[in-house]
Amino acid sequence: MILSPRLVIRPLTAGEAERSLSDTEPDSLTFADGYPSSMATEILRLVALYPMTGEQDDDRPDLGPWLVVRQLDDAVIGAVTCARTAEPSTVTVGYDFAQSCWGSGYATETLGAVVEHLLSVPEVWRVCAETTVDHSASRRVMEKAGLRWQRDETEFEDGREVKIAHYAIDRPAPI
């Protein structure tokens, strides 16, 4: 679990994911207006379908996926995912927030806390994130969280060209 001033960023369990996908479960999560998004719903499906076996080992770092819960009302307002890259010391972060929460600083607060957490994991030395070049709000979130622009790249999604901005932050070298 990661705490920030207004948020609790906590692991998503398979049971929560299953209950949240069910229309009949009274024990499901409370979501902010307009949430979960299609991305968050896909995360719920994946966690429900492929639950982790056993409990979290103390030796294994917590790399999510996480739910972003607003402390004020215990509403889930976002989700954060992490993925290892081909380089074992690098983690890529993705995030998604309820549109009703945009402009409130929650994404910046979340990403900052998650980046701090990830860079404290001994085997993680670099955290990366990406967004479309024209998504200026997401780019500002990354920059405020300490990530720096690395490069723009053209990719193809569904047969169309998309320009992607890549950001990263490295753990400071020991002194």
Summary of the structure (lengths in Angstrom):
residues: 175
radius of gyration: 16.4
end to end distance: 28.8
largest distance: 55.4
contacts: 488
relative contact order: 0.15
helix: 27%
strand: 34%
